[in-house]
């Protein structure tokens, strides 16, 4: 076999390898991009939903006086609060410890808001404590999910820790 034939054979083998391997690499990259996009969308949806839930809680605390029996939470507000609680729960995996912790905190805050009888200082402290814990848990979950998303593309760690 002459050098020209060897070079021609090598060129054909490289072209054949590119035709076979190229689509697999393209598919792998496309899959990673789709997964990354879905994770980013999930992160944003969870962030918005938790923010809406806490805003609804604050609205109820500011505009519904629990002492005045005439001023009960209206059905639309109660429905929205239930919707947001359930939506947050459905975003999370109850088998994961941190997710279950957030689900429990959200339900606890929703329950004491819906069933409140007085506007005592003790309840105000509970609202504040639960709100802070919900935000902290949400941030931890989002940060962990962002790290998974970042690791899909082997991006360097940019945390300011």
N, C-alpha and C positions, 0 to 999 in steps of 0.2 A: 504494500500500500504506500503510495507516494505521500509526500507532505501535503500536497494540495488536496488529495482525497481525505487525509486525516483531518485537515482543517475544515473541509466541507462537511464531513461527518460530525465533527465537534459542533459546528454551527447549527446543524440540523437538530442535534440532541439538546442544545441550549434553547433553541426555538420551541422544540417539543416540550421541554420542561417548563418554559414560560407559559405556554398554552395550557398546560395541565395545572400548574401551581398558581398562576395568576388569579384565576377566578376564586380559588380558595382563600387567598390572601385578601382579595377585594371583599369577599363575603364576610370574612372575619372582622375586617375594619368596619364594614357597614353595620354589622351586628353590634359592635362596641359603641358606635355612634348612636344607634337607636336606643340601646340600653342607657347610655349616658343621658340622652335627651329625656327619656322617660323618668329617670331618677331626678333630674333637675325639675321636671314638671311636678313630680310627687312632692319634692321638697317645697316648692312654691305653694302648691295647693294646701299642704299641711300648715305652712306658715300663715297663710291667709285665713284658713278656717279657725285656727287657734286665736288669731287676732280678732276675728269676728265674734267668737264665743266670749272672749274677755270683754270686748266692747259691749256686747249684749248684757253681760252681767253688770257692768258699770252703769249702763242705762237703767236697768231695773233698780239698782241700789240708789241711784240719784232721783228717779222719778216715781217710784212706788213706795209709799209710806206704809210699812207693815203694821203700824199701830192703828191707822185709820182703816177699819174693816170695809169701808166703801171703796177703798183704793186698792183692790186686789189686782194682781197681774192679769192683763187682758189675755184672752185665748191666743191671739196672733203672736204676742210676745212669748208666751209659754211654748207655743208650737215651734217658733224659731229657735228657742233655747234647746228644746228637745232635738230638733233637726241638727243643730250644730254639734251637740254632744254625740249623737249617733254617727254623724259624718266623721268626726275626729276618731271615734272608735273604729270605724270601718277603714280608715286610712292606715291603721296600725296592726301589727301582728301581736295578738295576745299571748303568743308563746314566748315572746322576748320579754325579759324582765323589765327593761327600761320602758318599753311600750306599754306593758301592763301597768306599770307605775303611773304613767301619764293618763291612761284610761281611768284608773281609780281616782286620781286627783280631779279630773274633769267631772266625773260623776259625783264626787263628793261636793264640789263647788256648785254644781247644778242642783243637787238635792237640797243643800242648805239655803240656796237662793229661792227655790220654789216653795220651801216649807217654812220660811222664816216667819217668826211671830213677833219679834221685837227688833229694834235697831240698837241693840246693846253694843257696848264697846268691845265685849268679848267676841261678838259676831263680826264686828268690823276687823278685828285682828285676824280672825279666821279667814275672812275674804282676802285680806292683804297677804297673809301667809300662803294661802292656796294659789293665789294669782302669781306670786313670785315663784313658787315651786313648779307651777305649770309652765311658766316661761323658761325656767332653768332646764326642766326635763325636755321640753320641745327643742331648745337650743342644743342639748346633748345629742338628741336623736338626729337632728338635722346635720350637726357637725359630723357624726359618724357616717351618715349617708353621703355627705359631701366627700368624705375621705374615700369611701368606696367608689364614688363617681370619678374622683381625681385619679385613683389608682388604676382605673380601667385604661387610662392613657399614659400611665407612668409619669404623671406630672410631679414636679418637685413640691415638697411640703412648704406652703407659704404662711403657715400659722405663726402668729406673733407670741408664741408661748415662751 
